[in-house]
Every structure is written in structure tokens, then in C-alpha cells.
Amino acid sequence: MLFALFIFVPIFEVMQIEGDFYTTYEEVEMANRNGVFGKFVRGDLKQKDKSTDMTRENTGEIVFKLFGFIPIRKLYVNMSTQDDYYIGGVPIGFSITTAGAVVIDGNDTIKKGDIITEINGTKIERIDDIADALTDDEVEIKYIRDNKEIRNLVKTLKTEEKYKLGVVVKDEVTGIGTLTFVNTKTGKFGALGHSVTEEPSKSVIPVESGKIYKCELLGINKGERNNPGQLRCVFVEGGDGSGSIEDNNKFGIKGTLENKDGLVDTNLTAQLGGRLSVTPGKAYIVSNISGIREEYEIEIIKANYQKKANDKSMVIRVTDRRLLELTGGIVQGMSGSPILQNGKIIGAVTHVFVSDSTKGYAVYSDWMAC
């Protein structure tokens, strides 16, 4: 019985690790040295042969072995491209034209935060599309709530020969966040670290198109217990903006940066570090909220295995006196601030603890890169 328990414990550790993250041979070896896979388990990484598996380009395979020779699990991972990335840390403004109409004042059926995507089979892309689709006393509405698609029959209101839904909608969402990184080869960027959602449904806003803009920092409301602070910024409108937004998912916004001016320092680059390289202990947040781009010391309290993909990969604590004096810790608008450890971008700030502004969550950078 004791022997069975002795075998089960290291296997349990390995079974908590989810696949499809980015890694390198170096990171797997580091994880072996640090006992990430368990005291008696070793992981061996091999790159897949692209000629026999065209659907898994740049894919590797980790075989976990108990005592170094008994295979207990196989896991597919993504081989890191070893690309260099410009290090972010600069607040940005964003404007997203939604693929659908966002409800800001609802009725008995369609609630605030719902996203209307279809009426009677007609796709809704803009506010004007709604009036054209309302042709009867009752219509079938397809909408998104809590990231789930719902269909419902809704009675309309008729006024002056026109049908109305009895809701108020918008088709553009704006906000403030922080740029995390930009690929030096492709110009592809990641920012925010968490999705842009519409309250109170928390539905992820679908992107039709979008832009990012430089911001001017007007001031900082310091975070306090039970009162999260925020960055006060205004957009610096510059023609078509500094870049285009192509996607909004649970790990932030993605797109292409067209104008680096004021957003990146081309002398500051690093590679992305996969989650296997993340260890509890000292790390750094990069931010220019003081007026210049600086590194602020933090502590990674916990790095989660994450069986399910989400934006709460790590628990962090701000320990740097300079940042605590400036902001009180983590404030709204700092989401997306890159986190460095061992010279690599390992993640980004995502949330602050309402009860303690010195603590918060962060997401692994390889979730943002996927």
C-alpha cells in the first residue's frame, strides 16, 4: 500500500501539467533540475518530424519517465521560435469596432452586456443593421451572453411604421491597457493579458476591426484596500493609430504594430519564456508610469499548472518601494505590463486583488503568444 502511494505522488504531479505551451530544450532541462515534474520524474523533449506530421509544425513531445526510465505520460508542446520581442510597458488606448451590437440598456429578454449577432438570420455587424432586420411583430434574436450563444423569440415595438427592439446598443468599445510585447520580425503585438469584456455579462467582445493609440498619462489614482486605483490617460489620436487590432481573447488583444514611435524602445528586446521557466521568487514588472521605462521588483508567490486555460497563471506581489509609492501596487490600466524573470518575458499583469492592491494575478506569456 505504501509503495503504491509512493508511485502515485510523482505521477499526480505530472498529470496536473497541461500541454500546448511554448518551451525549449533549455527550459525542460531547467524544469528537471528544479523538480518541476516531481522528485522522481524526468521529462525528455524531442522535436516532432515535420515531414511526417504536417499538422503539428514546430511541435515537440515531452515523455515523462518515472525514475528516469518508466514512461508514464506523453505531452505535446510548441517549440519556441526563439524570436526576439520588444519589451512593452507603455500604456495604450484601444478602440474596437464590435462584430455585433453591444446592449447597454436592455429589456426583459435582452440584457445589458449581451451582444446581438443575428436577427431572423440576418447578420448584425453595425447598429444600422438592426433596423433593417426588424420586419415583423416577433423576431428571432441570436446573441452572446457569458460567452454562450443564445437564441430567443422577442416581440418588437412598432412606432411610425418602424419596428424597434426596445434596447439601446453600441458598436464600439474603448479602453486603456498596457502593451506587453511586439515581435521584432513580424510586428505582431500582445497587450492587456485579459480579454476586453462587456459588463455585467462579461462576454468577450468580438472584433470586427480595431486600433491602438499612444496615450498621455495625466495622473494615477493610488490603489488602496478594497478600492483599486487606476491610470488616468487620454488617447493621443494620430491618424489611423499606431496599430491594428485583429483579435480579442481571454489572454488580451492581438494585432500588428505599424508605428513603433513612442511605444517601443528598439534597444530593449527579450525572448518569451515558457511556463516551465517560471519559478516562484524574484521577478520584475516593466512600466513607464514614472515617465521613463523602468523595472520594478515583484515576487512571484505561486505559479499554477493550469489544467484549463485562463488569465490567472501566477499570483504576484509588488515589493518595490518606488512602485508602491507611485501606485500603491497594481492599478487598473497596468494590465498587460510585462513581467521579466531570468532575462525573458514570462508573462503579464492581469488583475489586482481588490482586498490588497499590492497583490494580483498574471498570465503566462505563452498563453498570449498562442
Beta strands, then each sheet from edge to edge (+ up, - down):
strand 1: 22-23
strand 2: 41-47
strand 3: 59-66
strand 4: 70-79
strand 5: 85-87
strand 6: 91-105
strand 7: 115-119
strand 8: 122-123
strand 9: 138-145
strand 10: 148-155
strand 11: 157-159
strand 12: 162-164
strand 13: 168-183
strand 14: 188-192
strand 15: 197-198
strand 16: 203-204
strand 17: 207-221
strand 18: 230-236
strand 19: 243-249
strand 20: 252-257
strand 21: 269-270
strand 22: 281-287
strand 23: 294-303
strand 24: 314-318
strand 25: 338-341
strand 26: 344-353
strand 27: 356-364
sheet 1: 1+ 4+ 3- 2+
sheet 2: 8+ 7- 6+ 13- 5+ 21-
sheet 3: 8+ 7- 6+ 17- 18+
sheet 4: 8+ 7- 6+ 13- 14+ 20- 19+
sheet 5: 8+ 7- 9+ 10-
sheet 6: 11+ 12-
sheet 7: 15+ 16-
sheet 8: 22+ 23- 24+ 27- 26+ 25- 22+
end
